[in-house]
Amino acid sequence: MEEGIGLVLIELCDYNQLTPEHLKKIVSRPEVAVMSYDCLNRCGMCSMCPFAMVNGTRIFAGTIDACVEKISHQVDVELRKLS
């Protein structure tokens, strides 16, 4: 997956239900980068529900689709802060 310039950083745990593949549409924006780590030290959260960190803000939801929608919204919020 190509990475953007990283004005907005989405961080994922490798054990998460959510994967970089789920974020392809969001990551197609050049301002957004995704980093996947072995562990984000949120003990157990990755096994309970899909989640990601967006510029340090924890985003989670009951389903992958709902989480992707929330991540997309948070990316928009973060980009508005920069403009």
C-alpha positions as CSV (number, residue, x, y, z in Angstrom):
1,M,0.0,0.0,0.0
2,E,1.3,3.4,-0.9
3,E,1.8,5.9,1.9
4,G,1.0,9.5,1.7
5,I,3.0,12.4,3.2
6,G,1.5,11.8,6.6
7,L,-0.2,15.0,7.7
8,V,-2.8,12.7,9.1
9,L,-1.4,9.5,10.5
10,I,-3.6,6.4,11.0
11,E,-2.0,3.8,13.2
12,L,-3.2,0.2,13.3
13,C,-2.3,-2.8,15.5
14,D,-1.3,-5.9,13.5
15,Y,-3.8,-8.0,15.6
16,N,-6.7,-5.6,14.9
17,Q,-9.8,-6.7,13.0
18,L,-9.2,-3.5,10.9
19,T,-6.5,-3.8,8.3
20,P,-4.8,-1.3,5.9
21,E,-6.9,-3.0,3.1
22,H,-10.1,-1.6,4.7
23,L,-8.6,1.9,4.5
24,K,-7.6,2.0,0.9
25,K,-10.1,4.7,-0.1
26,I,-9.0,6.9,2.8
27,V,-5.3,6.3,2.2
28,S,-5.7,7.3,-1.5
29,R,-5.6,10.9,-0.2
30,P,-2.0,12.2,-0.4
31,E,-2.2,13.8,3.1
32,V,-2.9,10.5,4.8
33,A,-0.5,7.7,5.8
34,V,-1.1,4.4,7.5
35,M,1.3,2.7,9.8
36,S,0.8,-0.8,11.1
37,Y,2.6,-1.8,14.3
38,D,3.0,-5.1,16.1
39,C,1.2,-3.5,19.1
40,L,-0.2,-0.1,20.0
41,N,-0.2,-0.9,23.8
42,R,-4.0,-0.7,24.1
43,C,-4.0,-4.1,25.7
44,G,-6.8,-6.2,24.4
45,M,-8.7,-3.5,22.4
46,C,-7.7,-5.0,19.1
47,S,-9.4,-8.3,20.0
48,M,-12.6,-6.6,21.2
49,C,-13.5,-4.3,18.3
50,P,-12.0,-2.6,15.2
51,F,-10.0,0.5,16.2
52,A,-7.3,2.8,15.0
53,M,-5.4,5.9,16.2
54,V,-5.9,9.0,14.0
55,N,-3.3,11.6,14.9
56,G,-3.3,10.2,18.5
57,T,-7.1,10.0,18.8
58,R,-8.5,6.6,19.4
59,I,-11.3,5.7,17.0
60,F,-13.4,2.5,17.4
61,A,-16.7,1.0,16.5
62,G,-18.7,-2.2,16.7
63,T,-18.1,-3.1,13.0
64,I,-15.3,-2.6,10.5
65,D,-17.6,-0.5,8.2
66,A,-18.6,1.8,11.1
67,C,-15.0,2.2,12.2
68,V,-13.9,3.1,8.7
69,E,-16.7,5.7,8.5
70,K,-15.6,7.2,11.8
71,I,-11.9,7.2,10.7
72,S,-12.9,9.0,7.5
73,H,-14.7,11.6,9.5
74,Q,-11.8,12.1,11.9
75,V,-9.4,12.4,9.0
76,D,-11.6,15.3,7.6
77,V,-11.5,16.9,11.1
78,E,-7.7,16.7,11.3
79,L,-7.3,18.1,7.8
80,R,-9.6,21.1,8.6
81,K,-7.4,21.8,11.6
82,L,-4.4,22.2,9.2
83,S,-6.2,24.5,6.7
